[in-house]
Each structure stands twice: as C-alpha cells, then as structure tokens.
Amino acid sequence: MKIRFMGQGKLEDLQSKVEGDEDLTLLSFGCMGEVSYEKELRGESDFFEKATRLSKQTQGVVVCGCITDTRGMKRKSALLAENGRLMGVSDMTHTFDGGISCGAGLRVYDTKVGKVGIAVGEDITVPKVVEALSACGSDVIVCPYGKVLNSTPQILLRAYAYLYGIPLVLCGMGYCLAVGAEGEIQFASAQNLATYVLEMRKEYHLMEERRRGVLCF
C-alpha cells in the first residue's frame, strides 16, 4: 500500500503535492483545522468537498483529521473519502481531562485498498480501541494525530502491532510512522510530507487456553 503522509499545510495547497497514484493519503490535524457541520450543510465552507476532491485526484483513499463542531459541541474526528466520495466521519471515542466531547462507536471502512480501521487522535492510547478494530477485521489501522510530543505513540504502535498482528500507521504534525504486523518500525520521518509503501499482511496464530471450572456456552 502506497501511503502519502501530510503533516501540515492548508488542504487546498496539498492537492498539488500528491503524486496521483497513492493508495492512501493520511493527513494530520494540522491540515483541515475546525469544521462546522452547519456551515458545511449551508455551503458556507467546503472542507469536506476539498477532501473528497483530493481522493478523486489520487483515485484512492483519503483520511483527514479535523475538529468537528456540532452546534457548539466539538469533537476530534477523522473523515474518510474514497475516489471522490465521502464514506463517513469517525469521532474520537475517549477524551482526557475535558475540553472536548467524545463520540461513540468505532468503524471499519471497506475500501478498495482493504478494510481500514480508524483510531482518531488520542484513541490510539486506548488498547481496547485497537483490539476492537483488529477483531473487526481491519487490514490496517490508521491514526490521524496532532502534535507528537514524545515517543509514546511509537512505543504503543509497536506494541499493538505485535499483540494484535496488524500494521498501523500514524500521521502527526511533523512526524509520521508506519509499523509492520510484527511490531517492527518500517518507516518513520520528521518530514512534513513523506511517502512510503507499507507491507500489508496480518499475523494469525492458533492460541489455546486451559481453564478450571465450568464453561458456559
């Protein structure tokens, strides 16, 4: 899977920076900013349209992080567009120390490049989010992120990939990362724009467990 990472810059300016053959274009929270659903519906803004046009240009999948505003209720979200069509918007399901609202429900998108699970922002620090996305059949888990302040995302992505046998990619403001299904770092860069071809595979193993007591079915 050829991935184009975009850490910062205006969404409309980034259209000239794609190569045109990307399978997945992943943009951090530094590219779209804040989006009002009301303004989008009234035609007063066109952030979602710009993202879908970018997916049409690449003939692939675009995942972009943003702050969505629903009548004053703000959430960290990520939209997914494919080949000129908006497939949906996922919200961050966990919040920390207030300041922003959380959404509900995780989603795996069935796309031309496989099943894409989205962990929005700090959801990547919650193990059960990644476990659920993996259990629901994701071929890859992508995370649009904000500013990466330390090595925590790298450590977590490597652990998740090893535990759940699935590749993960993250795009933050000034940092991007791709981790293979065995927990190995395949790619990491501090560049604002970067491209990498991710090896797509999942790890499956037979696991047995012995328990005392009566099993209920």
C-alpha positions as a Python dict, from the first residue, in 0.01 Angstrom:
ca = {
    (1, 'M'): (0, 0, 0),
    (2, 'K'): (149, 332, -107),
    (3, 'I'): (87, 592, 165),
    (4, 'R'): (131, 968, 138),
    (5, 'F'): (176, 1137, 477),
    (6, 'M'): (88, 1505, 509),
    (7, 'G'): (161, 1665, 845),
    (8, 'Q'): (84, 2034, 800),
    (9, 'G'): (-40, 2284, 544),
    (10, 'K'): (-368, 2403, 403),
    (11, 'L'): (-576, 2129, 247),
    (12, 'E'): (-616, 2312, -84),
    (13, 'D'): (-238, 2365, -111),
    (14, 'L'): (-167, 1996, -56),
    (15, 'Q'): (-355, 1896, -371),
    (16, 'S'): (-53, 1997, -579),
    (17, 'K'): (177, 1782, -366),
    (18, 'V'): (19, 1441, -423),
    (19, 'E'): (176, 1212, -678),
    (20, 'G'): (-154, 1085, -814),
    (21, 'D'): (-104, 712, -751),
    (22, 'E'): (-136, 697, -372),
    (23, 'D'): (-345, 415, -228),
    (24, 'L'): (-389, 605, 99),
    (25, 'T'): (-334, 973, 176),
    (26, 'L'): (-321, 1040, 551),
    (27, 'L'): (-344, 1396, 686),
    (28, 'S'): (-290, 1506, 1045),
    (29, 'F'): (-498, 1751, 1244),
    (30, 'G'): (-272, 2027, 1114),
    (31, 'C'): (-426, 2026, 766),
    (32, 'M'): (-800, 2084, 795),
    (33, 'G'): (-848, 2263, 1127),
    (34, 'E'): (-1203, 2313, 1257),
    (35, 'V'): (-1512, 2219, 1055),
    (36, 'S'): (-1869, 2328, 1135),
    (37, 'Y'): (-2132, 2081, 1018),
    (38, 'E'): (-2385, 2364, 990),
    (39, 'K'): (-2159, 2570, 764),
    (40, 'E'): (-2081, 2265, 553),
    (41, 'L'): (-2453, 2191, 506),
    (42, 'R'): (-2531, 2554, 421),
    (43, 'G'): (-2247, 2570, 171),
    (44, 'E'): (-2058, 2836, 365),
    (45, 'S'): (-1749, 2615, 387),
    (46, 'D'): (-1621, 2329, 172),
    (47, 'F'): (-1364, 2138, 377),
    (48, 'F'): (-1531, 1802, 317),
    (49, 'E'): (-1558, 1876, -56),
    (50, 'K'): (-1186, 1956, -75),
    (51, 'A'): (-1101, 1625, 93),
    (52, 'T'): (-1325, 1429, -144),
    (53, 'R'): (-1171, 1610, -442),
    (54, 'L'): (-829, 1506, -316),
    (55, 'S'): (-943, 1143, -307),
    (56, 'K'): (-1073, 1181, -663),
    (57, 'Q'): (-738, 1321, -771),
    (58, 'T'): (-546, 1026, -624),
    (59, 'Q'): (-813, 768, -719),
    (60, 'G'): (-759, 630, -372),
    (61, 'V'): (-847, 674, -5),
    (62, 'V'): (-801, 996, 194),
    (63, 'V'): (-817, 1007, 575),
    (64, 'C'): (-803, 1352, 731),
    (65, 'G'): (-814, 1457, 1095),
    (66, 'C'): (-1018, 1762, 1196),
    (67, 'I'): (-1212, 1924, 1480),
    (68, 'T'): (-1584, 1899, 1409),
    (69, 'D'): (-1833, 2146, 1556),
    (70, 'T'): (-2193, 2033, 1604),
    (71, 'R'): (-2378, 2336, 1741),
    (72, 'G'): (-2100, 2415, 1985),
    (73, 'M'): (-2015, 2054, 2069),
    (74, 'K'): (-1663, 1999, 1945),
    (75, 'R'): (-1503, 1662, 1881),
    (76, 'K'): (-1183, 1528, 1735),
    (77, 'S'): (-1285, 1348, 1418),
    (78, 'A'): (-1149, 1191, 1102),
    (79, 'L'): (-1322, 1179, 767),
    (80, 'L'): (-1261, 909, 510),
    (81, 'A'): (-1316, 972, 140),
    (82, 'E'): (-1261, 734, -148),
    (83, 'N'): (-1241, 815, -517),
    (84, 'G'): (-1440, 1139, -487),
    (85, 'R'): (-1698, 1012, -238),
    (86, 'L'): (-1727, 1082, 134),
    (87, 'M'): (-1754, 744, 308),
    (88, 'G'): (-1804, 869, 662),
    (89, 'V'): (-1673, 1056, 965),
    (90, 'S'): (-1537, 883, 1276),
    (91, 'D'): (-1508, 1054, 1617),
    (92, 'M'): (-1257, 1005, 1894),
    (93, 'T'): (-1432, 785, 2149),
    (94, 'H'): (-1228, 877, 2457),
    (95, 'T'): (-1139, 1218, 2596),
    (96, 'F'): (-889, 1310, 2863),
    (97, 'D'): (-912, 1595, 3114),
    (98, 'G'): (-1213, 1756, 2944),
    (99, 'G'): (-1206, 2040, 2694),
    (100, 'I'): (-1361, 1841, 2410),
    (101, 'S'): (-1652, 1600, 2367),
    (102, 'C'): (-1620, 1233, 2278),
    (103, 'G'): (-1808, 1047, 2009),
    (104, 'A'): (-1950, 697, 2016),
    (105, 'G'): (-1875, 388, 1815),
    (106, 'L'): (-1579, 266, 1615),
    (107, 'R'): (-1591, 198, 1244),
    (108, 'V'): (-1402, -12, 992),
    (109, 'Y'): (-1433, 112, 633),
    (110, 'D'): (-1442, -135, 346),
    (111, 'T'): (-1234, 34, 74),
    (112, 'K'): (-1057, -53, -248),
    (113, 'V'): (-729, -88, -57),
    (114, 'G'): (-877, -316, 209),
    (115, 'K'): (-1056, -272, 538),
    (116, 'V'): (-935, 45, 707),
    (117, 'G'): (-989, 94, 1080),
    (118, 'I'): (-953, 447, 1217),
    (119, 'A'): (-825, 538, 1563),
    (120, 'V'): (-876, 913, 1599),
    (121, 'G'): (-614, 1114, 1788),
    (122, 'E'): (-565, 1002, 2148),
    (123, 'D'): (-782, 694, 2092),
    (124, 'I'): (-453, 534, 1989),
    (125, 'T'): (-355, 536, 2359),
    (126, 'V'): (-653, 314, 2450),
    (127, 'P'): (-568, -56, 2392),
    (128, 'K'): (-930, -175, 2365),
    (129, 'V'): (-985, 59, 2068),
    (130, 'V'): (-707, -106, 1869),
    (131, 'E'): (-813, -453, 1986),
    (132, 'A'): (-1170, -391, 1868),
    (133, 'L'): (-1061, -257, 1529),
    (134, 'S'): (-836, -558, 1479),
    (135, 'A'): (-1106, -805, 1590),
    (136, 'C'): (-1350, -646, 1344),
    (137, 'G'): (-1128, -737, 1050),
    (138, 'S'): (-919, -427, 979),
    (139, 'D'): (-636, -484, 734),
    (140, 'V'): (-464, -169, 859),
    (141, 'I'): (-531, 80, 1138),
    (142, 'V'): (-463, 446, 1062),
    (143, 'C'): (-437, 730, 1311),
    (144, 'P'): (-456, 1099, 1221),
    (145, 'Y'): (-284, 1272, 1511),
    (146, 'G'): (-195, 1618, 1637),
    (147, 'K'): (147, 1725, 1761),
    (148, 'V'): (369, 1436, 1868),
    (149, 'L'): (541, 1547, 2190),
    (150, 'N'): (725, 1229, 2291),
    (151, 'S'): (794, 867, 2197),
    (152, 'T'): (468, 729, 2343),
    (153, 'P'): (285, 684, 2007),
    (154, 'Q'): (582, 495, 1864),
    (155, 'I'): (602, 262, 2164),
    (156, 'L'): (228, 198, 2162),
    (157, 'L'): (201, 131, 1787),
    (158, 'R'): (484, -121, 1804),
    (159, 'A'): (320, -298, 2099),
    (160, 'Y'): (-24, -304, 1934),
    (161, 'A'): (114, -441, 1607),
    (162, 'Y'): (294, -717, 1794),
    (163, 'L'): (-4, -805, 2016),
    (164, 'Y'): (-280, -786, 1755),
    (165, 'G'): (-84, -879, 1441),
    (166, 'I'): (-185, -582, 1229),
    (167, 'P'): (6, -294, 1064),
    (168, 'L'): (-57, 58, 1198),
    (169, 'V'): (25, 400, 1056),
    (170, 'L'): (19, 741, 1224),
    (171, 'C'): (47, 1092, 1084),
    (172, 'G'): (108, 1381, 1322),
    (173, 'M'): (223, 1738, 1283),
    (174, 'G'): (585, 1694, 1181),
    (175, 'Y'): (607, 1321, 1244),
    (176, 'C'): (483, 1010, 1063),
    (177, 'L'): (522, 642, 1141),
    (178, 'A'): (446, 304, 984),
    (179, 'V'): (471, -18, 1188),
    (180, 'G'): (454, -369, 1045),
    (181, 'A'): (244, -659, 1171),
    (182, 'E'): (527, -799, 1383),
    (183, 'G'): (588, -470, 1564),
    (184, 'E'): (884, -359, 1355),
    (185, 'I'): (920, 5, 1252),
    (186, 'Q'): (904, 7, 874),
    (187, 'F'): (916, 384, 833),
    (188, 'A'): (948, 695, 1049),
    (189, 'S'): (1010, 1051, 943),
    (190, 'A'): (1002, 1405, 1079),
    (191, 'Q'): (931, 1545, 732),
    (192, 'N'): (609, 1734, 673),
    (193, 'L'): (549, 1539, 350),
    (194, 'A'): (659, 1179, 305),
    (195, 'T'): (571, 870, 102),
    (196, 'Y'): (612, 506, 195),
    (197, 'V'): (498, 170, 58),
    (198, 'L'): (365, -32, 353),
    (199, 'E'): (391, -408, 353),
    (200, 'M'): (33, -528, 404),
    (201, 'R'): (-8, -851, 598),
    (202, 'K'): (-170, -977, 914),
    (203, 'E'): (-34, -1230, 1161),
    (204, 'Y'): (-252, -1528, 1261),
    (205, 'H'): (-162, -1792, 1520),
    (206, 'L'): (-353, -2069, 1696),
    (207, 'M'): (-389, -1987, 2066),
    (208, 'E'): (-509, -2237, 2325),
    (209, 'E'): (-607, -2176, 2688),
    (210, 'R'): (-677, -2414, 2975),
    (211, 'R'): (-923, -2305, 3247),
    (212, 'R'): (-1064, -2454, 3564),
    (213, 'G'): (-1440, -2452, 3613),
    (214, 'V'): (-1748, -2495, 3401),
    (215, 'L'): (-1758, -2322, 3064),
    (216, 'C'): (-2091, -2167, 2968),
    (217, 'F'): (-2185, -2152, 2601),
}
